[in-house]
Amino acid sequence: MKVGTPLVLPPALLTEVEGAPDEEHRRGLAAGLPDNVLPLTDAYRHILREKIAEGIRSLREGSLVDGESFMAEIDAELAALERQGH
């Protein structure tokens, strides 16, 4: 893929990506976590959307990060938020 080439996501994938924060919330509730433990404020959703956009930019630039590394980073950020009482 050439740098600067627009990335067009199929509608089904775009819907899935945009719905990821809500799906994570549902999974947390299904796992028995109380609703107030999950930091799904509008600000947190904004952060998630920025991270998704960052991933898409990386894809366009050809500098991808593997999924396990990305999830480890997200898990660490979530743990830090929990320690802060969010």
C-alpha positions as CSV (number, residue, x, y, z in Angstrom):
1,M,0.0,0.0,0.0
2,K,1.4,3.4,-0.9
3,V,1.7,6.0,1.7
4,G,-1.2,8.5,1.5
5,T,-3.5,5.9,-0.1
6,P,-6.9,6.2,1.5
7,L,-7.9,3.2,3.5
8,V,-11.5,2.3,2.9
9,L,-13.0,-0.1,5.4
10,P,-15.9,-2.3,4.4
11,P,-19.1,-1.1,6.0
12,A,-19.4,-4.1,8.2
13,L,-15.9,-3.7,9.5
14,L,-16.3,0.1,10.0
15,T,-19.5,-0.6,12.1
16,E,-17.6,-3.2,14.1
17,V,-14.7,-0.8,14.8
18,E,-16.9,2.1,15.7
19,G,-18.9,-0.1,18.0
20,A,-15.9,-1.6,19.8
21,P,-16.2,0.6,22.9
22,D,-19.8,-0.4,23.5
23,E,-18.9,-4.1,22.9
24,E,-16.2,-3.9,25.5
25,H,-18.6,-2.4,27.9
26,R,-21.1,-5.2,27.3
27,R,-18.4,-7.8,27.7
28,G,-17.3,-6.3,31.0
29,L,-20.9,-6.4,32.3
30,A,-21.3,-9.9,31.1
31,A,-18.1,-10.9,32.9
32,G,-19.7,-9.6,36.2
33,L,-17.8,-6.4,36.4
34,P,-19.8,-3.6,37.9
35,D,-20.8,-0.8,35.5
36,N,-18.9,1.9,37.4
37,V,-15.6,0.0,37.1
38,L,-15.4,0.5,33.4
39,P,-14.1,3.9,32.4
40,L,-16.4,4.4,29.4
41,T,-16.9,8.1,29.7
42,D,-17.2,10.2,26.6
43,A,-13.5,11.2,27.1
44,Y,-12.5,7.5,27.3
45,R,-14.5,6.7,24.2
46,H,-12.7,9.6,22.5
47,I,-9.3,8.1,23.5
48,L,-10.4,4.8,22.1
49,R,-11.4,6.4,18.8
50,E,-8.1,8.2,18.6
51,K,-6.2,4.9,19.1
52,I,-8.3,3.3,16.3
53,A,-7.5,6.2,14.0
54,E,-3.8,5.9,15.0
55,G,-3.9,2.2,14.0
56,I,-5.4,3.1,10.7
57,R,-2.7,5.7,10.1
58,S,-0.1,3.1,10.9
59,L,-1.7,0.7,8.5
60,R,-1.6,3.4,5.8
61,E,2.0,4.2,6.5
62,G,3.0,0.5,6.5
63,S,4.2,0.5,10.1
64,L,1.9,-2.0,11.8
65,V,2.0,-3.1,15.4
66,D,1.0,-6.7,16.1
67,G,-2.2,-7.3,17.9
68,E,-0.7,-8.9,21.0
69,S,1.6,-5.8,21.6
70,F,-1.4,-3.5,21.1
71,M,-3.6,-5.4,23.5
72,A,-0.8,-5.5,26.1
73,E,-0.5,-1.7,25.9
74,I,-4.3,-1.3,26.2
75,D,-4.4,-3.7,29.2
76,A,-1.6,-1.7,30.9
77,E,-3.5,1.5,30.3
78,L,-6.7,0.1,31.7
79,A,-4.8,-1.3,34.8
80,A,-3.3,2.2,35.4
81,L,-6.8,3.8,35.2
82,E,-8.1,1.2,37.7
83,R,-5.3,2.0,40.1
84,Q,-6.2,5.7,39.8
85,G,-9.7,4.9,40.8
86,H,-11.4,5.5,37.4
